[in-house]
Amino acid sequence: MWTKHFAVIYQFNKDRELFFQVWNYNDKTSRDLIGEAECRLTEVMMAPEQSITMKLSIKSKPGVVRGLLKVFADSVKITSDVIKF
């Protein structure tokens, strides 16, 4: 279990496809694909609590669920206002 934060610009009238790959890194030279999932940014933003759970799978084993990926969104206001502390 882990958390990875990243920013995506969301414009209501322009949807974006999101593609996730989850890898197991055994060491610097060895890695195994755990699974992949894809969705649209709108699906996440419009979901209850802006959260969706997707099944991870790999193309070579269709129909086999290899884990779950939870994606949470949070709106962040972009501003150029000056803030004083």
Biopython code that builds the backbone (N, CA, C, O; Angstrom):
import numpy as np
from Bio.PDB.StructureBuilder import StructureBuilder

atoms = [
    (1, "MET", "N", (0.856, -1.165, 0.000)),
    (1, "MET", "CA", (0.000, 0.000, 0.000)),
    (1, "MET", "C", (0.905, 1.231, 0.000)),
    (1, "MET", "O", (1.891, 1.275, 0.736)),
    (2, "TRP", "N", (0.585, 2.207, -0.801)),
    (2, "TRP", "CA", (1.371, 3.424, -0.887)),
    (2, "TRP", "C", (0.501, 4.564, -1.366)),
    (2, "TRP", "O", (-0.624, 4.356, -1.821)),
    (3, "THR", "N", (1.025, 5.757, -1.260)),
    (3, "THR", "CA", (0.338, 6.950, -1.744)),
    (3, "THR", "C", (1.280, 7.704, -2.659)),
    (3, "THR", "O", (2.442, 7.921, -2.316)),
    (4, "LYS", "N", (0.796, 8.099, -3.807)),
    (4, "LYS", "CA", (1.567, 8.892, -4.764)),
    (4, "LYS", "C", (0.702, 10.062, -5.185)),
    (4, "LYS", "O", (-0.409, 9.871, -5.680)),
    (5, "HIS", "N", (1.205, 11.279, -4.991)),
    (5, "HIS", "CA", (0.474, 12.484, -5.363)),
    (5, "HIS", "C", (1.009, 13.014, -6.690)),
    (5, "HIS", "O", (2.218, 13.014, -6.924)),
    (6, "PHE", "N", (0.111, 13.463, -7.550)),
    (6, "PHE", "CA", (0.518, 14.145, -8.762)),
    (6, "PHE", "C", (-0.587, 15.109, -9.163)),
    (6, "PHE", "O", (-1.751, 14.930, -8.805)),
    (7, "ALA", "N", (-0.204, 16.124, -9.904)),
    (7, "ALA", "CA", (-1.154, 17.165, -10.303)),
    (7, "ALA", "C", (-1.511, 17.015, -11.773)),
    (7, "ALA", "O", (-0.654, 16.741, -12.613)),
    (8, "VAL", "N", (-2.796, 17.200, -12.066)),
    (8, "VAL", "CA", (-3.308, 17.174, -13.431)),
    (8, "VAL", "C", (-4.212, 18.385, -13.580)),
    (8, "VAL", "O", (-5.082, 18.618, -12.741)),
    (9, "ILE", "N", (-4.017, 19.146, -14.626)),
    (9, "ILE", "CA", (-4.886, 20.296, -14.857)),
    (9, "ILE", "C", (-6.226, 19.788, -15.358)),
    (9, "ILE", "O", (-6.295, 19.039, -16.333)),
    (10, "TYR", "N", (-7.286, 20.201, -14.686)),
    (10, "TYR", "CA", (-8.638, 19.759, -15.035)),
    (10, "TYR", "C", (-9.446, 20.936, -15.538)),
    (10, "TYR", "O", (-9.655, 21.917, -14.825)),
    (11, "GLN", "N", (-9.893, 20.826, -16.763)),
    (11, "GLN", "CA", (-10.804, 21.813, -17.331)),
    (11, "GLN", "C", (-12.108, 21.089, -17.600)),
    (11, "GLN", "O", (-12.129, 20.048, -18.256)),
    (12, "PHE", "N", (-13.192, 21.644, -17.091)),
    (12, "PHE", "CA", (-14.486, 20.977, -17.145)),
    (12, "PHE", "C", (-14.879, 20.580, -18.569)),
    (12, "PHE", "O", (-15.473, 19.520, -18.770)),
    (13, "ASN", "N", (-14.559, 21.402, -19.544)),
    (13, "ASN", "CA", (-14.977, 21.116, -20.916)),
    (13, "ASN", "C", (-13.972, 20.267, -21.693)),
    (13, "ASN", "O", (-14.221, 19.945, -22.855)),
    (14, "LYS", "N", (-12.845, 19.895, -21.084)),
    (14, "LYS", "CA", (-11.846, 19.056, -21.756)),
    (14, "LYS", "C", (-11.503, 17.878, -20.851)),
    (14, "LYS", "O", (-10.857, 18.046, -19.816)),
    (15, "ASP", "N", (-11.935, 16.696, -21.244)),
    (15, "ASP", "CA", (-11.667, 15.511, -20.437)),
    (15, "ASP", "C", (-10.273, 14.966, -20.755)),
    (15, "ASP", "O", (-9.729, 15.217, -21.831)),
    (16, "ARG", "N", (-9.715, 14.233, -19.828)),
    (16, "ARG", "CA", (-8.397, 13.622, -20.019)),
    (16, "ARG", "C", (-8.477, 12.139, -19.693)),
    (16, "ARG", "O", (-9.168, 11.729, -18.760)),
    (17, "GLU", "N", (-7.762, 11.345, -20.474)),
    (17, "GLU", "CA", (-7.645, 9.926, -20.170)),
    (17, "GLU", "C", (-6.478, 9.744, -19.205)),
    (17, "GLU", "O", (-5.422, 10.356, -19.369)),
    (18, "LEU", "N", (-6.678, 8.901, -18.203)),
    (18, "LEU", "CA", (-5.620, 8.579, -17.253)),
    (18, "LEU", "C", (-5.283, 7.101, -17.414)),
    (18, "LEU", "O", (-6.176, 6.255, -17.476)),
    (19, "PHE", "N", (-4.000, 6.799, -17.479)),
    (19, "PHE", "CA", (-3.536, 5.423, -17.638)),
    (19, "PHE", "C", (-2.535, 5.150, -16.525)),
    (19, "PHE", "O", (-1.560, 5.886, -16.370)),
    (20, "PHE", "N", (-2.769, 4.102, -15.755)),
    (20, "PHE", "CA", (-1.916, 3.766, -14.614)),
    (20, "PHE", "C", (-1.268, 2.409, -14.834)),
    (20, "PHE", "O", (-1.909, 1.466, -15.297)),
    (21, "GLN", "N", (0.011, 2.327, -14.495)),
    (21, "GLN", "CA", (0.728, 1.062, -14.456)),
    (21, "GLN", "C", (1.306, 0.916, -13.057)),
    (21, "GLN", "O", (1.897, 1.853, -12.520)),
    (22, "VAL", "N", (1.134, -0.259, -12.472)),
    (22, "VAL", "CA", (1.670, -0.540, -11.138)),
    (22, "VAL", "C", (2.740, -1.615, -11.301)),
    (22, "VAL", "O", (2.487, -2.695, -11.835)),
    (23, "TRP", "N", (3.943, -1.289, -10.825)),
    (23, "TRP", "CA", (5.099, -2.169, -10.981)),
    (23, "TRP", "C", (5.637, -2.607, -9.631)),
    (23, "TRP", "O", (5.546, -1.873, -8.647)),
    (24, "ASN", "N", (6.198, -3.804, -9.591)),
    (24, "ASN", "CA", (6.934, -4.303, -8.431)),
    (24, "ASN", "C", (8.415, -4.261, -8.804)),
    (24, "ASN", "O", (8.861, -4.976, -9.701)),
    (25, "TYR", "N", (9.164, -3.420, -8.109)),
    (25, "TYR", "CA", (10.604, -3.318, -8.349)),
    (25, "TYR", "C", (11.321, -4.160, -7.302)),
    (25, "TYR", "O", (11.348, -3.813, -6.122)),
    (26, "ASN", "N", (11.904, -5.274, -7.750)),
    (26, "ASN", "CA", (12.637, -6.153, -6.844)),
    (26, "ASN", "C", (14.015, -5.590, -6.524)),
    (26, "ASN", "O", (14.477, -5.675, -5.386)),
    (27, "ASP", "N", (14.663, -5.022, -7.518)),
    (27, "ASP", "CA", (15.935, -4.329, -7.347)),
    (27, "ASP", "C", (16.097, -3.401, -8.549)),
    (27, "ASP", "O", (15.143, -3.195, -9.300)),
    (28, "LYS", "N", (17.290, -2.839, -8.743)),
    (28, "LYS", "CA", (17.489, -1.863, -9.817)),
    (28, "LYS", "C", (17.331, -2.455, -11.214)),
    (28, "LYS", "O", (17.046, -1.718, -12.158)),
    (29, "THR", "N", (17.508, -3.760, -11.369)),
    (29, "THR", "CA", (17.456, -4.366, -12.705)),
    (29, "THR", "C", (16.248, -5.276, -12.920)),
    (29, "THR", "O", (16.036, -5.755, -14.034)),
    (30, "SER", "N", (15.468, -5.519, -11.895)),
    (30, "SER", "CA", (14.356, -6.458, -12.007)),
    (30, "SER", "C", (13.047, -5.788, -11.626)),
    (30, "SER", "O", (12.911, -5.224, -10.540)),
    (31, "ARG", "N", (12.086, -5.862, -12.543)),
    (31, "ARG", "CA", (10.763, -5.315, -12.244)),
    (31, "ARG", "C", (9.697, -6.189, -12.901)),
    (31, "ARG", "O", (9.921, -6.797, -13.948)),
    (32, "ASP", "N", (8.534, -6.234, -12.256)),
    (32, "ASP", "CA", (7.419, -7.024, -12.761)),
    (32, "ASP", "C", (6.180, -6.142, -12.796)),
    (32, "ASP", "O", (5.901, -5.412, -11.845)),
    (33, "LEU", "N", (5.440, -6.216, -13.895)),
    (33, "LEU", "CA", (4.193, -5.471, -14.008)),
    (33, "LEU", "C", (3.122, -6.174, -13.176)),
    (33, "LEU", "O", (2.788, -7.333, -13.419)),
    (34, "ILE", "N", (2.590, -5.449, -12.189)),
    (34, "ILE", "CA", (1.495, -5.991, -11.386)),
    (34, "ILE", "C", (0.189, -5.859, -12.160)),
    (34, "ILE", "O", (-0.588, -6.810, -12.242)),
    (35, "GLY", "N", (-0.051, -4.677, -12.726)),
    (35, "GLY", "CA", (-1.276, -4.496, -13.488)),
    (35, "GLY", "C", (-1.433, -3.087, -14.015)),
    (35, "GLY", "O", (-0.658, -2.189, -13.685)),
    (36, "GLU", "N", (-2.456, -2.911, -14.844)),
    (36, "GLU", "CA", (-2.757, -1.622, -15.456)),
    (36, "GLU", "C", (-4.236, -1.313, -15.269)),
    (36, "GLU", "O", (-5.064, -2.211, -15.117)),
    (37, "ALA", "N", (-4.546, -0.017, -15.285)),
    (37, "ALA", "CA", (-5.938, 0.431, -15.218)),
    (37, "ALA", "C", (-6.031, 1.770, -15.928)),
    (37, "ALA", "O", (-5.056, 2.520, -15.984)),
    (38, "GLU", "N", (-7.193, 2.064, -16.463)),
    (38, "GLU", "CA", (-7.390, 3.356, -17.092)),
    (38, "GLU", "C", (-8.792, 3.866, -16.815)),
    (38, "GLU", "O", (-9.726, 3.099, -16.581)),
    (39, "CYS", "N", (-8.906, 5.183, -16.850)),
    (39, "CYS", "CA", (-10.192, 5.836, -16.634)),
    (39, "CYS", "C", (-10.103, 7.230, -17.244)),
    (39, "CYS", "O", (-9.080, 7.610, -17.813)),
    (40, "ARG", "N", (-11.167, 7.967, -17.119)),
    (40, "ARG", "CA", (-11.187, 9.353, -17.568)),
    (40, "ARG", "C", (-11.191, 10.223, -16.315)),
    (40, "ARG", "O", (-11.778, 9.855, -15.298)),
    (41, "LEU", "N", (-10.542, 11.367, -16.394)),
    (41, "LEU", "CA", (-10.470, 12.275, -15.257)),
    (41, "LEU", "C", (-11.867, 12.676, -14.791)),
    (41, "LEU", "O", (-12.106, 12.830, -13.594)),
    (42, "THR", "N", (-12.781, 12.843, -15.732)),
    (42, "THR", "CA", (-14.151, 13.203, -15.373)),
    (42, "THR", "C", (-14.793, 12.145, -14.478)),
    (42, "THR", "O", (-15.561, 12.486, -13.579)),
    (43, "GLU", "N", (-14.488, 10.867, -14.711)),
    (43, "GLU", "CA", (-15.037, 9.798, -13.869)),
    (43, "GLU", "C", (-14.653, 10.001, -12.408)),
    (43, "GLU", "O", (-15.468, 9.812, -11.506)),
    (44, "VAL", "N", (-13.407, 10.386, -12.192)),
    (44, "VAL", "CA", (-12.917, 10.584, -10.824)),
    (44, "VAL", "C", (-13.532, 11.847, -10.220)),
    (44, "VAL", "O", (-14.013, 11.828, -9.087)),
    (45, "MET", "N", (-13.515, 12.932, -10.975)),
    (45, "MET", "CA", (-14.008, 14.205, -10.453)),
    (45, "MET", "C", (-15.503, 14.170, -10.152)),
    (45, "MET", "O", (-15.958, 14.849, -9.232)),
    (46, "MET", "N", (-16.275, 13.394, -10.909)),
    (46, "MET", "CA", (-17.720, 13.350, -10.723)),
    (46, "MET", "C", (-18.180, 12.215, -9.799)),
    (46, "MET", "O", (-19.362, 12.134, -9.465)),
    (47, "ALA", "N", (-17.266, 11.348, -9.391)),
    (47, "ALA", "CA", (-17.619, 10.223, -8.525)),
    (47, "ALA", "C", (-17.929, 10.714, -7.112)),
    (47, "ALA", "O", (-17.442, 11.765, -6.695)),
    (48, "PRO", "N", (-18.739, 9.953, -6.378)),
    (48, "PRO", "CA", (-18.977, 10.319, -4.975)),
    (48, "PRO", "C", (-17.648, 10.420, -4.222)),
    (48, "PRO", "O", (-16.802, 9.530, -4.306)),
    (49, "GLU", "N", (-17.488, 11.499, -3.501)),
    (49, "GLU", "CA", (-16.255, 11.783, -2.742)),
    (49, "GLU", "C", (-15.028, 11.835, -3.647)),
    (49, "GLU", "O", (-13.905, 11.682, -3.165)),
    (50, "GLN", "N", (-15.217, 12.047, -4.935)),
    (50, "GLN", "CA", (-14.138, 12.126, -5.924)),
    (50, "GLN", "C", (-13.141, 10.983, -5.749)),
    (50, "GLN", "O", (-11.931, 11.194, -5.659)),
    (51, "SER", "N", (-13.684, 9.764, -5.705)),
    (51, "SER", "CA", (-12.863, 8.577, -5.493)),
    (51, "SER", "C", (-13.419, 7.414, -6.309)),
    (51, "SER", "O", (-14.628, 7.183, -6.323)),
    (52, "ILE", "N", (-12.542, 6.687, -6.985)),
    (52, "ILE", "CA", (-12.946, 5.472, -7.692)),
    (52, "ILE", "C", (-11.950, 4.360, -7.379)),
    (52, "ILE", "O", (-10.789, 4.618, -7.059)),
    (53, "THR", "N", (-12.421, 3.126, -7.476)),
    (53, "THR", "CA", (-11.575, 1.947, -7.318)),
    (53, "THR", "C", (-11.599, 1.188, -8.632)),
    (53, "THR", "O", (-12.662, 0.870, -9.166)),
    (54, "MET", "N", (-10.413, 0.904, -9.142)),
    (54, "MET", "CA", (-10.297, 0.200, -10.424)),
    (54, "MET", "C", (-9.578, -1.129, -10.220)),
    (54, "MET", "O", (-8.722, -1.264, -9.346)),
    (55, "LYS", "N", (-9.947, -2.108, -11.050)),
    (55, "LYS", "CA", (-9.280, -3.400, -11.020)),
    (55, "LYS", "C", (-8.022, -3.335, -11.881)),
    (55, "LYS", "O", (-8.047, -2.818, -12.998)),
    (56, "LEU", "N", (-6.937, -3.858, -11.356)),
    (56, "LEU", "CA", (-5.692, -3.952, -12.109)),
    (56, "LEU", "C", (-5.686, -5.260, -12.898)),
    (56, "LEU", "O", (-6.054, -6.314, -12.378)),
    (57, "SER", "N", (-5.268, -5.179, -14.142)),
    (57, "SER", "CA", (-5.166, -6.385, -14.970)),
    (57, "SER", "C", (-3.990, -6.224, -15.919)),
    (57, "SER", "O", (-3.425, -5.138, -16.054)),
    (58, "ILE", "N", (-3.634, -7.315, -16.570)),
    (58, "ILE", "CA", (-2.614, -7.249, -17.611)),
    (58, "ILE", "C", (-3.173, -7.909, -18.870)),
    (58, "ILE", "O", (-3.970, -8.844, -18.794)),
    (59, "LYS", "N", (-2.744, -7.411, -20.021)),
    (59, "LYS", "CA", (-3.294, -7.866, -21.308)),
    (59, "LYS", "C", (-3.056, -9.344, -21.561)),
    (59, "LYS", "O", (-3.874, -9.997, -22.209)),
    (60, "SER", "N", (-1.956, -9.881, -21.063)),
    (60, "SER", "CA", (-1.642, -11.288, -21.322)),
    (60, "SER", "C", (-2.533, -12.249, -20.519)),
    (60, "SER", "O", (-2.577, -13.445, -20.805)),
    (61, "LYS", "N", (-3.248, -11.711, -19.503)),
    (61, "LYS", "CA", (-4.151, -12.544, -18.699)),
    (61, "LYS", "C", (-5.501, -11.835, -18.568)),
    (61, "LYS", "O", (-5.850, -11.374, -17.481)),
    (62, "PRO", "N", (-6.257, -11.744, -19.653)),
    (62, "PRO", "CA", (-7.532, -11.026, -19.608)),
    (62, "PRO", "C", (-8.508, -11.665, -18.621)),
    (62, "PRO", "O", (-8.598, -12.888, -18.516)),
    (63, "GLY", "N", (-9.228, -10.818, -17.907)),
    (63, "GLY", "CA", (-10.221, -11.295, -16.946)),
    (63, "GLY", "C", (-9.665, -11.636, -15.577)),
    (63, "GLY", "O", (-10.431, -11.909, -14.654)),
    (64, "VAL", "N", (-8.343, -11.626, -15.426)),
    (64, "VAL", "CA", (-7.726, -11.936, -14.137)),
    (64, "VAL", "C", (-7.466, -10.623, -13.402)),
    (64, "VAL", "O", (-6.745, -9.758, -13.901)),
    (65, "VAL", "N", (-8.056, -10.480, -12.216)),
    (65, "VAL", "CA", (-7.850, -9.275, -11.404)),
    (65, "VAL", "C", (-6.572, -9.449, -10.600)),
    (65, "VAL", "O", (-6.418, -10.418, -9.857)),
    (66, "ARG", "N", (-5.657, -8.497, -10.758)),
    (66, "ARG", "CA", (-4.345, -8.592, -10.117)),
    (66, "ARG", "C", (-4.188, -7.626, -8.953)),
    (66, "ARG", "O", (-3.086, -7.445, -8.435)),
    (67, "GLY", "N", (-5.278, -7.013, -8.544)),
    (67, "GLY", "CA", (-5.250, -6.082, -7.421)),
    (67, "GLY", "C", (-6.218, -4.942, -7.686)),
    (67, "GLY", "O", (-6.891, -4.906, -8.716)),
    (68, "LEU", "N", (-6.279, -4.019, -6.749)),
    (68, "LEU", "CA", (-7.153, -2.862, -6.863)),
    (68, "LEU", "C", (-6.338, -1.586, -6.745)),
    (68, "LEU", "O", (-5.352, -1.526, -6.011)),
    (69, "LEU", "N", (-6.764, -0.575, -7.474)),
    (69, "LEU", "CA", (-6.128, 0.742, -7.419)),
    (69, "LEU", "C", (-7.202, 1.759, -7.067)),
    (69, "LEU", "O", (-8.192, 1.897, -7.786)),
    (70, "LYS", "N", (-7.007, 2.474, -5.957)),
    (70, "LYS", "CA", (-7.943, 3.527, -5.562)),
    (70, "LYS", "C", (-7.360, 4.859, -5.990)),
    (70, "LYS", "O", (-6.196, 5.155, -5.720)),
    (71, "VAL", "N", (-8.176, 5.662, -6.658)),
    (71, "VAL", "CA", (-7.757, 6.978, -7.117)),
    (71, "VAL", "C", (-8.657, 8.013, -6.454)),
    (71, "VAL", "O", (-9.882, 7.944, -6.550)),
    (72, "PHE", "N", (-8.031, 8.971, -5.783)),
    (72, "PHE", "CA", (-8.739, 10.054, -5.121)),
    (72, "PHE", "C", (-8.366, 11.364, -5.798)),
    (72, "PHE", "O", (-7.212, 11.562, -6.178)),
    (73, "ALA", "N", (-9.327, 12.250, -5.950)),
    (73, "ALA", "CA", (-9.060, 13.573, -6.518)),
    (73, "ALA", "C", (-9.386, 14.630, -5.476)),
    (73, "ALA", "O", (-10.227, 14.436, -4.598)),
    (74, "ASP", "N", (-8.704, 15.736, -5.600)),
    (74, "ASP", "CA", (-8.965, 16.872, -4.726)),
    (74, "ASP", "C", (-8.773, 18.124, -5.554)),
    (74, "ASP", "O", (-7.750, 18.275, -6.222)),
    (75, "SER", "N", (-9.720, 19.003, -5.523)),
    (75, "SER", "CA", (-9.619, 20.251, -6.280)),
    (75, "SER", "C", (-8.673, 21.212, -5.570)),
    (75, "SER", "O", (-8.745, 21.398, -4.356)),
    (76, "VAL", "N", (-7.800, 21.807, -6.343)),
    (76, "VAL", "CA", (-6.863, 22.798, -5.814)),
    (76, "VAL", "C", (-7.049, 24.066, -6.621)),
    (76, "VAL", "O", (-6.964, 24.046, -7.849)),
    (77, "LYS", "N", (-7.298, 25.151, -5.944)),
    (77, "LYS", "CA", (-7.494, 26.413, -6.634)),
    (77, "LYS", "C", (-6.140, 26.953, -7.083)),
    (77, "LYS", "O", (-5.214, 27.069, -6.281)),
    (78, "ILE", "N", (-6.034, 27.276, -8.343)),
    (78, "ILE", "CA", (-4.817, 27.883, -8.858)),
    (78, "ILE", "C", (-4.998, 29.393, -8.788)),
    (78, "ILE", "O", (-5.981, 29.946, -9.280)),
    (79, "THR", "N", (-4.055, 30.020, -8.184)),
    (79, "THR", "CA", (-4.165, 31.460, -8.013)),
    (79, "THR", "C", (-2.798, 32.105, -8.050)),
    (79, "THR", "O", (-1.793, 31.450, -7.777)),
    (80, "SER", "N", (-2.751, 33.340, -8.373)),
    (80, "SER", "CA", (-1.480, 34.064, -8.336)),
    (80, "SER", "C", (-1.519, 35.122, -7.230)),
    (80, "SER", "O", (-0.709, 36.049, -7.217)),
    (81, "ASP", "N", (-2.472, 34.972, -6.302)),
    (81, "ASP", "CA", (-2.564, 35.918, -5.188)),
    (81, "ASP", "C", (-1.307, 35.853, -4.321)),
    (81, "ASP", "O", (-0.728, 34.785, -4.121)),
    (82, "VAL", "N", (-0.907, 36.989, -3.822)),
    (82, "VAL", "CA", (0.238, 37.052, -2.917)),
    (82, "VAL", "C", (-0.269, 36.744, -1.503)),
    (82, "VAL", "O", (-1.259, 37.307, -1.037)),
    (83, "ILE", "N", (0.434, 35.848, -0.856)),
    (83, "ILE", "CA", (0.061, 35.465, 0.520)),
    (83, "ILE", "C", (1.189, 35.888, 1.438)),
    (83, "ILE", "O", (2.360, 35.634, 1.157)),
    (84, "LYS", "N", (0.832, 36.535, 2.537)),
    (84, "LYS", "CA", (1.836, 36.947, 3.525)),
    (84, "LYS", "C", (1.615, 36.141, 4.804)),
    (84, "LYS", "O", (0.485, 35.948, 5.253)),
    (85, "PHE", "N", (2.726, 35.677, 5.376)),
    (85, "PHE", "CA", (2.661, 34.918, 6.625)),
    (85, "PHE", "C", (3.218, 35.749, 7.748)),
    (85, "PHE", "O", (3.256, 35.295, 8.891)),
]
sb = StructureBuilder()
sb.init_structure("model")
sb.init_model(0)
sb.init_chain("A")
sb.init_seg("    ")
for serial, (resi, resn, name, xyz) in enumerate(atoms, 1):
    if name == "N":
        sb.init_residue(resn, " ", resi, " ")
    sb.init_atom(name, np.array(xyz, "f"), 0.0, 1.0, " ", f" {name:<3s}", serial, name[0])
structure = sb.get_structure()
